[in-house]
Amino acid sequence: MFKHLDDVGLGYCEHAKAALGLAGSCLRAAGLLAVHAIYPDFGGNSGTEILKRALKQVEETQRGELEREEKKEA
């Protein structure tokens, strides 16, 4: 039904859970960074660290997708 789900090799619920998790990480980071902008002593590098962890998770997922594609082609 959805080409993207086929492309990433995930079911609808798996994909939704991952996408909503990433959205939640971004929202938490945005909130921390907004307060940090006004009060620089608040949060330290917390917002940045949340975004780094989220990006690392996305990159690991994408690497897994590439490995699955390579196995299909082999």
PDB file of N, CA, C and O in Angstrom:
ATOM      1  N   MET A   1       0.816  -1.195   0.000  1.00  0.00           N
ATOM      2  CA  MET A   1       0.000   0.000   0.000  1.00  0.00           C
ATOM      3  C   MET A   1       0.864   1.267   0.000  1.00  0.00           C
ATOM      4  O   MET A   1       0.614   2.195  -0.769  1.00  0.00           O
ATOM      5  N   PHE A   2       1.890   1.297   0.874  1.00  0.00           N
ATOM      6  CA  PHE A   2       2.779   2.454   0.926  1.00  0.00           C
ATOM      7  C   PHE A   2       4.154   2.036   0.419  1.00  0.00           C
ATOM      8  O   PHE A   2       4.780   1.131   0.971  1.00  0.00           O
ATOM      9  N   LYS A   3       4.613   2.694  -0.623  1.00  0.00           N
ATOM     10  CA  LYS A   3       5.913   2.368  -1.208  1.00  0.00           C
ATOM     11  C   LYS A   3       7.048   2.588  -0.204  1.00  0.00           C
ATOM     12  O   LYS A   3       7.993   1.802  -0.144  1.00  0.00           O
ATOM     13  N   HIS A   4       6.945   3.659   0.580  1.00  0.00           N
ATOM     14  CA  HIS A   4       8.008   3.969   1.537  1.00  0.00           C
ATOM     15  C   HIS A   4       8.204   2.820   2.527  1.00  0.00           C
ATOM     16  O   HIS A   4       9.335   2.493   2.885  1.00  0.00           O
ATOM     17  N   LEU A   5       7.119   2.216   2.961  1.00  0.00           N
ATOM     18  CA  LEU A   5       7.237   1.106   3.903  1.00  0.00           C
ATOM     19  C   LEU A   5       7.971  -0.067   3.264  1.00  0.00           C
ATOM     20  O   LEU A   5       8.786  -0.721   3.915  1.00  0.00           O
ATOM     21  N   ASP A   6       7.688  -0.332   1.997  1.00  0.00           N
ATOM     22  CA  ASP A   6       8.430  -1.371   1.278  1.00  0.00           C
ATOM     23  C   ASP A   6       9.900  -0.998   1.151  1.00  0.00           C
ATOM     24  O   ASP A   6      10.783  -1.841   1.313  1.00  0.00           O
ATOM     25  N   ASP A   7      10.152   0.276   0.858  1.00  0.00           N
ATOM     26  CA  ASP A   7      11.528   0.744   0.692  1.00  0.00           C
ATOM     27  C   ASP A   7      12.350   0.573   1.966  1.00  0.00           C
ATOM     28  O   ASP A   7      13.528   0.219   1.907  1.00  0.00           O
ATOM     29  N   VAL A   8      11.730   0.823   3.112  1.00  0.00           N
ATOM     30  CA  VAL A   8      12.468   0.750   4.368  1.00  0.00           C
ATOM     31  C   VAL A   8      12.339  -0.608   5.057  1.00  0.00           C
ATOM     32  O   VAL A   8      13.007  -0.870   6.058  1.00  0.00           O
ATOM     33  N   GLY A   9      11.484  -1.462   4.520  1.00  0.00           N
ATOM     34  CA  GLY A   9      11.347  -2.813   5.056  1.00  0.00           C
ATOM     35  C   GLY A   9      10.696  -2.868   6.425  1.00  0.00           C
ATOM     36  O   GLY A   9      11.047  -3.713   7.249  1.00  0.00           O
ATOM     37  N   LEU A  10       9.749  -1.969   6.673  1.00  0.00           N
ATOM     38  CA  LEU A  10       9.057  -1.944   7.956  1.00  0.00           C
ATOM     39  C   LEU A  10       7.556  -2.069   7.738  1.00  0.00           C
ATOM     40  O   LEU A  10       7.028  -1.688   6.694  1.00  0.00           O
ATOM     41  N   GLY A  11       6.888  -2.604   8.737  1.00  0.00           N
ATOM     42  CA  GLY A  11       5.436  -2.603   8.728  1.00  0.00           C
ATOM     43  C   GLY A  11       4.924  -1.241   9.151  1.00  0.00           C
ATOM     44  O   GLY A  11       5.686  -0.400   9.627  1.00  0.00           O
ATOM     45  N   TYR A  12       3.621  -1.028   8.974  1.00  0.00           N
ATOM     46  CA  TYR A  12       3.033   0.274   9.286  1.00  0.00           C
ATOM     47  C   TYR A  12       3.268   0.667  10.744  1.00  0.00           C
ATOM     48  O   TYR A  12       3.726   1.774  11.026  1.00  0.00           O
ATOM     49  N   CYS A  13       2.952  -0.246  11.671  1.00  0.00           N
ATOM     50  CA  CYS A  13       3.079   0.069  13.104  1.00  0.00           C
ATOM     51  C   CYS A  13       4.533   0.282  13.507  1.00  0.00           C
ATOM     52  O   CYS A  13       4.833   1.178  14.295  1.00  0.00           O
ATOM     53  N   GLU A  14       5.438  -0.536  12.973  1.00  0.00           N
ATOM     54  CA  GLU A  14       6.863  -0.365  13.274  1.00  0.00           C
ATOM     55  C   GLU A  14       7.341   1.013  12.825  1.00  0.00           C
ATOM     56  O   GLU A  14       8.032   1.721  13.557  1.00  0.00           O
ATOM     57  N   HIS A  15       6.955   1.372  11.604  1.00  0.00           N
ATOM     58  CA  HIS A  15       7.366   2.659  11.051  1.00  0.00           C
ATOM     59  C   HIS A  15       6.763   3.811  11.846  1.00  0.00           C
ATOM     60  O   HIS A  15       7.446   4.788  12.153  1.00  0.00           O
ATOM     61  N   ALA A  16       5.475   3.691  12.178  1.00  0.00           N
ATOM     62  CA  ALA A  16       4.809   4.748  12.940  1.00  0.00           C
ATOM     63  C   ALA A  16       5.486   4.941  14.292  1.00  0.00           C
ATOM     64  O   ALA A  16       5.708   6.073  14.723  1.00  0.00           O
ATOM     65  N   LYS A  17       5.815   3.839  14.960  1.00  0.00           N
ATOM     66  CA  LYS A  17       6.478   3.924  16.261  1.00  0.00           C
ATOM     67  C   LYS A  17       7.824   4.640  16.136  1.00  0.00           C
ATOM     68  O   LYS A  17       8.149   5.504  16.951  1.00  0.00           O
ATOM     69  N   ALA A  18       8.602   4.282  15.118  1.00  0.00           N
ATOM     70  CA  ALA A  18       9.906   4.912  14.917  1.00  0.00           C
ATOM     71  C   ALA A  18       9.761   6.396  14.574  1.00  0.00           C
ATOM     72  O   ALA A  18      10.482   7.233  15.118  1.00  0.00           O
ATOM     73  N   ALA A  19       8.842   6.716  13.684  1.00  0.00           N
ATOM     74  CA  ALA A  19       8.661   8.109  13.271  1.00  0.00           C
ATOM     75  C   ALA A  19       8.158   8.968  14.430  1.00  0.00           C
ATOM     76  O   ALA A  19       8.614  10.097  14.613  1.00  0.00           O
ATOM     77  N   LEU A  20       7.222   8.436  15.208  1.00  0.00           N
ATOM     78  CA  LEU A  20       6.713   9.200  16.345  1.00  0.00           C
ATOM     79  C   LEU A  20       7.772   9.337  17.435  1.00  0.00           C
ATOM     80  O   LEU A  20       7.830  10.360  18.118  1.00  0.00           O
ATOM     81  N   GLY A  21       8.604   8.320  17.599  1.00  0.00           N
ATOM     82  CA  GLY A  21       9.703   8.421  18.553  1.00  0.00           C
ATOM     83  C   GLY A  21      10.676   9.518  18.167  1.00  0.00           C
ATOM     84  O   GLY A  21      11.129  10.289  19.013  1.00  0.00           O
ATOM     85  N   LEU A  22      10.994   9.579  16.876  1.00  0.00           N
ATOM     86  CA  LEU A  22      11.890  10.631  16.388  1.00  0.00           C
ATOM     87  C   LEU A  22      11.245  12.008  16.561  1.00  0.00           C
ATOM     88  O   LEU A  22      11.911  12.964  16.960  1.00  0.00           O
ATOM     89  N   ALA A  23       9.955  12.103  16.262  1.00  0.00           N
ATOM     90  CA  ALA A  23       9.245  13.368  16.445  1.00  0.00           C
ATOM     91  C   ALA A  23       9.276  13.793  17.912  1.00  0.00           C
ATOM     92  O   ALA A  23       9.476  14.969  18.216  1.00  0.00           O
ATOM     93  N   GLY A  24       9.079  12.833  18.823  1.00  0.00           N
ATOM     94  CA  GLY A  24       9.133  13.142  20.251  1.00  0.00           C
ATOM     95  C   GLY A  24      10.498  13.643  20.672  1.00  0.00           C
ATOM     96  O   GLY A  24      10.602  14.588  21.454  1.00  0.00           O
ATOM     97  N   SER A  25      11.551  13.014  20.155  1.00  0.00           N
ATOM     98  CA  SER A  25      12.904  13.470  20.465  1.00  0.00           C
ATOM     99  C   SER A  25      13.115  14.899  19.987  1.00  0.00           C
ATOM    100  O   SER A  25      13.703  15.721  20.689  1.00  0.00           O
ATOM    101  N   CYS A  26      12.632  15.183  18.797  1.00  0.00           N
ATOM    102  CA  CYS A  26      12.778  16.535  18.246  1.00  0.00           C
ATOM    103  C   CYS A  26      12.000  17.556  19.067  1.00  0.00           C
ATOM    104  O   CYS A  26      12.475  18.669  19.292  1.00  0.00           O
ATOM    105  N   LEU A  27      10.800  17.176  19.517  1.00  0.00           N
ATOM    106  CA  LEU A  27      10.002  18.096  20.334  1.00  0.00           C
ATOM    107  C   LEU A  27      10.670  18.363  21.686  1.00  0.00           C
ATOM    108  O   LEU A  27      10.713  19.504  22.147  1.00  0.00           O
ATOM    109  N   ARG A  28      11.189  17.310  22.316  1.00  0.00           N
ATOM    110  CA  ARG A  28      11.894  17.491  23.595  1.00  0.00           C
ATOM    111  C   ARG A  28      13.101  18.406  23.407  1.00  0.00           C
ATOM    112  O   ARG A  28      13.321  19.324  24.197  1.00  0.00           O
ATOM    113  N   ALA A  29      13.876  18.153  22.365  1.00  0.00           N
ATOM    114  CA  ALA A  29      15.060  18.975  22.097  1.00  0.00           C
ATOM    115  C   ALA A  29      14.653  20.415  21.814  1.00  0.00           C
ATOM    116  O   ALA A  29      15.302  21.343  22.295  1.00  0.00           O
ATOM    117  N   ALA A  30      13.594  20.614  21.045  1.00  0.00           N
ATOM    118  CA  ALA A  30      13.150  21.971  20.721  1.00  0.00           C
ATOM    119  C   ALA A  30      12.742  22.727  21.979  1.00  0.00           C
ATOM    120  O   ALA A  30      13.067  23.904  22.134  1.00  0.00           O
ATOM    121  N   GLY A  31      12.035  22.054  22.872  1.00  0.00           N
ATOM    122  CA  GLY A  31      11.638  22.703  24.118  1.00  0.00           C
ATOM    123  C   GLY A  31      12.837  23.104  24.955  1.00  0.00           C
ATOM    124  O   GLY A  31      12.921  24.229  25.447  1.00  0.00           O
ATOM    125  N   LEU A  32      13.771  22.162  25.110  1.00  0.00           N
ATOM    126  CA  LEU A  32      14.983  22.464  25.874  1.00  0.00           C
ATOM    127  C   LEU A  32      15.762  23.617  25.246  1.00  0.00           C
ATOM    128  O   LEU A  32      16.224  24.519  25.945  1.00  0.00           O
ATOM    129  N   LEU A  33      15.902  23.579  23.933  1.00  0.00           N
ATOM    130  CA  LEU A  33      16.690  24.616  23.258  1.00  0.00           C
ATOM    131  C   LEU A  33      16.002  25.980  23.301  1.00  0.00           C
ATOM    132  O   LEU A  33      16.676  27.009  23.356  1.00  0.00           O
ATOM    133  N   ALA A  34      14.670  25.998  23.276  1.00  0.00           N
ATOM    134  CA  ALA A  34      13.946  27.273  23.366  1.00  0.00           C
ATOM    135  C   ALA A  34      14.182  27.914  24.729  1.00  0.00           C
ATOM    136  O   ALA A  34      14.439  29.115  24.818  1.00  0.00           O
ATOM    137  N   VAL A  35      14.095  27.112  25.792  1.00  0.00           N
ATOM    138  CA  VAL A  35      14.361  27.644  27.128  1.00  0.00           C
ATOM    139  C   VAL A  35      15.832  28.032  27.240  1.00  0.00           C
ATOM    140  O   VAL A  35      16.158  29.076  27.805  1.00  0.00           O
ATOM    141  N   HIS A  36      16.709  27.205  26.711  1.00  0.00           N
ATOM    142  CA  HIS A  36      18.149  27.470  26.748  1.00  0.00           C
ATOM    143  C   HIS A  36      18.487  28.792  26.038  1.00  0.00           C
ATOM    144  O   HIS A  36      19.394  29.508  26.462  1.00  0.00           O
ATOM    145  N   ALA A  37      17.768  29.109  24.976  1.00  0.00           N
ATOM    146  CA  ALA A  37      18.017  30.361  24.248  1.00  0.00           C
ATOM    147  C   ALA A  37      17.775  31.579  25.147  1.00  0.00           C
ATOM    148  O   ALA A  37      18.474  32.587  25.049  1.00  0.00           O
ATOM    149  N   ILE A  38      16.771  31.466  26.024  1.00  0.00           N
ATOM    150  CA  ILE A  38      16.415  32.579  26.904  1.00  0.00           C
ATOM    151  C   ILE A  38      17.259  32.562  28.174  1.00  0.00           C
ATOM    152  O   ILE A  38      17.669  33.607  28.678  1.00  0.00           O
ATOM    153  N   TYR A  39      17.512  31.357  28.679  1.00  0.00           N
ATOM    154  CA  TYR A  39      18.273  31.185  29.919  1.00  0.00           C
ATOM    155  C   TYR A  39      19.406  30.201  29.648  1.00  0.00           C
ATOM    156  O   TYR A  39      19.245  28.999  29.858  1.00  0.00           O
ATOM    157  N   PRO A  40      20.548  30.698  29.187  1.00  0.00           N
ATOM    158  CA  PRO A  40      21.651  29.844  28.724  1.00  0.00           C
ATOM    159  C   PRO A  40      22.171  28.819  29.730  1.00  0.00           C
ATOM    160  O   PRO A  40      22.763  27.820  29.322  1.00  0.00           O
ATOM    161  N   ASP A  41      21.967  29.036  31.032  1.00  0.00           N
ATOM    162  CA  ASP A  41      22.429  28.059  32.013  1.00  0.00           C
ATOM    163  C   ASP A  41      21.511  26.838  32.094  1.00  0.00           C
ATOM    164  O   ASP A  41      21.878  25.837  32.710  1.00  0.00           O
ATOM    165  N   PHE A  42      20.340  26.902  31.489  1.00  0.00           N
ATOM    166  CA  PHE A  42      19.383  25.798  31.555  1.00  0.00           C
ATOM    167  C   PHE A  42      19.728  24.713  30.539  1.00  0.00           C
ATOM    168  O   PHE A  42      19.893  24.988  29.350  1.00  0.00           O
ATOM    169  N   GLY A  43      19.833  23.505  31.014  1.00  0.00           N
ATOM    170  CA  GLY A  43      19.942  22.352  30.126  1.00  0.00           C
ATOM    171  C   GLY A  43      21.313  22.024  29.591  1.00  0.00           C
ATOM    172  O   GLY A  43      21.518  20.923  29.080  1.00  0.00           O
ATOM    173  N   GLY A  44      22.261  22.938  29.689  1.00  0.00           N
ATOM    174  CA  GLY A  44      23.589  22.663  29.139  1.00  0.00           C
ATOM    175  C   GLY A  44      23.511  22.251  27.681  1.00  0.00           C
ATOM    176  O   GLY A  44      22.981  22.985  26.846  1.00  0.00           O
ATOM    177  N   ASN A  45      24.042  21.072  27.377  1.00  0.00           N
ATOM    178  CA  ASN A  45      24.023  20.546  26.005  1.00  0.00           C
ATOM    179  C   ASN A  45      22.936  19.492  25.797  1.00  0.00           C
ATOM    180  O   ASN A  45      22.988  18.734  24.828  1.00  0.00           O
ATOM    181  N   SER A  46      21.960  19.436  26.691  1.00  0.00           N
ATOM    182  CA  SER A  46      20.945  18.384  26.641  1.00  0.00           C
ATOM    183  C   SER A  46      20.194  18.337  25.317  1.00  0.00           C
ATOM    184  O   SER A  46      20.011  17.260  24.749  1.00  0.00           O
ATOM    185  N   GLY A  47      19.762  19.480  24.821  1.00  0.00           N
ATOM    186  CA  GLY A  47      19.021  19.513  23.560  1.00  0.00           C
ATOM    187  C   GLY A  47      19.854  18.984  22.407  1.00  0.00           C
ATOM    188  O   GLY A  47      19.369  18.212  21.580  1.00  0.00           O
ATOM    189  N   THR A  48      21.097  19.399  22.356  1.00  0.00           N
ATOM    190  CA  THR A  48      22.004  18.941  21.311  1.00  0.00           C
ATOM    191  C   THR A  48      22.239  17.446  21.415  1.00  0.00           C
ATOM    192  O   THR A  48      22.261  16.748  20.401  1.00  0.00           O
ATOM    193  N   GLU A  49      22.415  16.949  22.626  1.00  0.00           N
ATOM    194  CA  GLU A  49      22.655  15.514  22.823  1.00  0.00           C
ATOM    195  C   GLU A  49      21.448  14.679  22.419  1.00  0.00           C
ATOM    196  O   GLU A  49      21.605  13.597  21.854  1.00  0.00           O
ATOM    197  N   ILE A  50      20.256  15.165  22.701  1.00  0.00           N
ATOM    198  CA  ILE A  50      19.042  14.455  22.274  1.00  0.00           C
ATOM    199  C   ILE A  50      19.023  14.344  20.755  1.00  0.00           C
ATOM    200  O   ILE A  50      18.740  13.274  20.215  1.00  0.00           O
ATOM    201  N   LEU A  51      19.317  15.430  20.068  1.00  0.00           N
ATOM    202  CA  LEU A  51      19.323  15.419  18.605  1.00  0.00           C
ATOM    203  C   LEU A  51      20.411  14.509  18.050  1.00  0.00           C
ATOM    204  O   LEU A  51      20.189  13.810  17.061  1.00  0.00           O
ATOM    205  N   LYS A  52      21.574  14.511  18.670  1.00  0.00           N
ATOM    206  CA  LYS A  52      22.658  13.623  18.220  1.00  0.00           C
ATOM    207  C   LYS A  52      22.259  12.160  18.347  1.00  0.00           C
ATOM    208  O   LYS A  52      22.494  11.371  17.432  1.00  0.00           O
ATOM    209  N   ARG A  53      21.651  11.788  19.487  1.00  0.00           N
ATOM    210  CA  ARG A  53      21.216  10.403  19.679  1.00  0.00           C
ATOM    211  C   ARG A  53      20.146  10.020  18.664  1.00  0.00           C
ATOM    212  O   ARG A  53      20.164   8.914  18.125  1.00  0.00           O
ATOM    213  N   ALA A  54      19.212  10.938  18.405  1.00  0.00           N
ATOM    214  CA  ALA A  54      18.146  10.667  17.437  1.00  0.00           C
ATOM    215  C   ALA A  54      18.748  10.474  16.043  1.00  0.00           C
ATOM    216  O   ALA A  54      18.353   9.557  15.324  1.00  0.00           O
ATOM    217  N   LEU A  55      19.694  11.325  15.658  1.00  0.00           N
ATOM    218  CA  LEU A  55      20.330  11.207  14.350  1.00  0.00           C
ATOM    219  C   LEU A  55      21.103   9.896  14.247  1.00  0.00           C
ATOM    220  O   LEU A  55      21.064   9.235  13.209  1.00  0.00           O
ATOM    221  N   LYS A  56      21.800   9.518  15.308  1.00  0.00           N
ATOM    222  CA  LYS A  56      22.537   8.256  15.305  1.00  0.00           C
ATOM    223  C   LYS A  56      21.592   7.078  15.090  1.00  0.00           C
ATOM    224  O   LYS A  56      21.904   6.150  14.344  1.00  0.00           O
ATOM    225  N   GLN A  57      20.444   7.122  15.746  1.00  0.00           N
ATOM    226  CA  GLN A  57      19.462   6.044  15.595  1.00  0.00           C
ATOM    227  C   GLN A  57      18.944   5.976  14.156  1.00  0.00           C
ATOM    228  O   GLN A  57      18.804   4.886  13.602  1.00  0.00           O
ATOM    229  N   VAL A  58      18.662   7.121  13.554  1.00  0.00           N
ATOM    230  CA  VAL A  58      18.198   7.154  12.163  1.00  0.00           C
ATOM    231  C   VAL A  58      19.278   6.601  11.241  1.00  0.00           C
ATOM    232  O   VAL A  58      18.978   5.816  10.342  1.00  0.00           O
ATOM    233  N   GLU A  59      20.529   6.999  11.452  1.00  0.00           N
ATOM    234  CA  GLU A  59      21.627   6.515  10.610  1.00  0.00           C
ATOM    235  C   GLU A  59      21.810   5.009  10.745  1.00  0.00           C
ATOM    236  O   GLU A  59      22.070   4.331   9.751  1.00  0.00           O
ATOM    237  N   GLU A  60      21.677   4.475  11.956  1.00  0.00           N
ATOM    238  CA  GLU A  60      21.792   3.031  12.155  1.00  0.00           C
ATOM    239  C   GLU A  60      20.670   2.289  11.433  1.00  0.00           C
ATOM    240  O   GLU A  60      20.891   1.229  10.848  1.00  0.00           O
ATOM    241  N   THR A  61      19.476   2.850  11.480  1.00  0.00           N
ATOM    242  CA  THR A  61      18.336   2.249  10.774  1.00  0.00           C
ATOM    243  C   THR A  61      18.589   2.252   9.273  1.00  0.00           C
ATOM    244  O   THR A  61      18.326   1.260   8.592  1.00  0.00           O
ATOM    245  N   GLN A  62      19.096   3.359   8.762  1.00  0.00           N
ATOM    246  CA  GLN A  62      19.372   3.447   7.330  1.00  0.00           C
ATOM    247  C   GLN A  62      20.462   2.475   6.905  1.00  0.00           C
ATOM    248  O   GLN A  62      20.389   1.897   5.820  1.00  0.00           O
ATOM    249  N   ARG A  63      21.477   2.287   7.753  1.00  0.00           N
ATOM    250  CA  ARG A  63      22.521   1.301   7.445  1.00  0.00           C
ATOM    251  C   ARG A  63      21.922  -0.092   7.365  1.00  0.00           C
ATOM    252  O   ARG A  63      22.280  -0.874   6.484  1.00  0.00           O
ATOM    253  N   GLY A  64      21.010  -0.410   8.283  1.00  0.00           N
ATOM    254  CA  GLY A  64      20.334  -1.697   8.260  1.00  0.00           C
ATOM    255  C   GLY A  64      19.527  -1.887   6.993  1.00  0.00           C
ATOM    256  O   GLY A  64      19.471  -2.989   6.446  1.00  0.00           O
ATOM    257  N   GLU A  65      18.898  -0.812   6.521  1.00  0.00           N
ATOM    258  CA  GLU A  65      18.138  -0.866   5.276  1.00  0.00           C
ATOM    259  C   GLU A  65      19.063  -1.168   4.102  1.00  0.00           C
ATOM    260  O   GLU A  65      18.734  -1.984   3.241  1.00  0.00           O
ATOM    261  N   LEU A  66      20.209  -0.517   4.068  1.00  0.00           N
ATOM    262  CA  LEU A  66      21.162  -0.742   2.983  1.00  0.00           C
ATOM    263  C   LEU A  66      21.664  -2.184   2.988  1.00  0.00           C
ATOM    264  O   LEU A  66      21.812  -2.800   1.933  1.00  0.00           O
ATOM    265  N   GLU A  67      21.925  -2.716   4.181  1.00  0.00           N
ATOM    266  CA  GLU A  67      22.382  -4.106   4.283  1.00  0.00           C
ATOM    267  C   GLU A  67      21.312  -5.071   3.783  1.00  0.00           C
ATOM    268  O   GLU A  67      21.625  -6.051   3.107  1.00  0.00           O
ATOM    269  N   ARG A  68      20.043  -4.794   4.116  1.00  0.00           N
ATOM    270  CA  ARG A  68      18.947  -5.648   3.629  1.00  0.00           C
ATOM    271  C   ARG A  68      18.852  -5.593   2.107  1.00  0.00           C
ATOM    272  O   ARG A  68      18.632  -6.616   1.458  1.00  0.00           O
ATOM    273  N   GLU A  69      19.017  -4.402   1.541  1.00  0.00           N
ATOM    274  CA  GLU A  69      18.985  -4.248   0.081  1.00  0.00           C
ATOM    275  C   GLU A  69      20.106  -5.028  -0.577  1.00  0.00           C
ATOM    276  O   GLU A  69      19.898  -5.687  -1.596  1.00  0.00           O
ATOM    277  N   GLU A  70      21.304  -4.954   0.008  1.00  0.00           N
ATOM    278  CA  GLU A  70      22.463  -5.664  -0.553  1.00  0.00           C
ATOM    279  C   GLU A  70      22.242  -7.170  -0.525  1.00  0.00           C
ATOM    280  O   GLU A  70      22.633  -7.876  -1.455  1.00  0.00           O
ATOM    281  N   LYS A  71      21.622  -7.659   0.533  1.00  0.00           N
ATOM    282  CA  LYS A  71      21.341  -9.097   0.635  1.00  0.00           C
ATOM    283  C   LYS A  71      20.312  -9.528  -0.409  1.00  0.00           C
ATOM    284  O   LYS A  71      20.408 -10.618  -0.972  1.00  0.00           O
ATOM    285  N   LYS A  72      19.317  -8.656  -0.664  1.00  0.00           N
ATOM    286  CA  LYS A  72      18.315  -8.970  -1.678  1.00  0.00           C
ATOM    287  C   LYS A  72      18.944  -9.066  -3.061  1.00  0.00           C
ATOM    288  O   LYS A  72      18.585  -9.933  -3.858  1.00  0.00           O
ATOM    289  N   GLU A  73      19.886  -8.169  -3.339  1.00  0.00           N
ATOM    290  CA  GLU A  73      20.518  -8.124  -4.649  1.00  0.00           C
ATOM    291  C   GLU A  73      21.511  -9.267  -4.858  1.00  0.00           C
ATOM    292  O   GLU A  73      21.784  -9.651  -5.995  1.00  0.00           O
ATOM    293  N   ALA A  74      22.048  -9.809  -3.772  1.00  0.00           N
ATOM    294  CA  ALA A  74      23.053 -10.867  -3.865  1.00  0.00           C
ATOM    295  C   ALA A  74      22.453 -12.216  -4.180  1.00  0.00           C
ATOM    296  O   ALA A  74      23.178 -13.204  -4.289  1.00  0.00           O
TER     297      ALA A  74
END
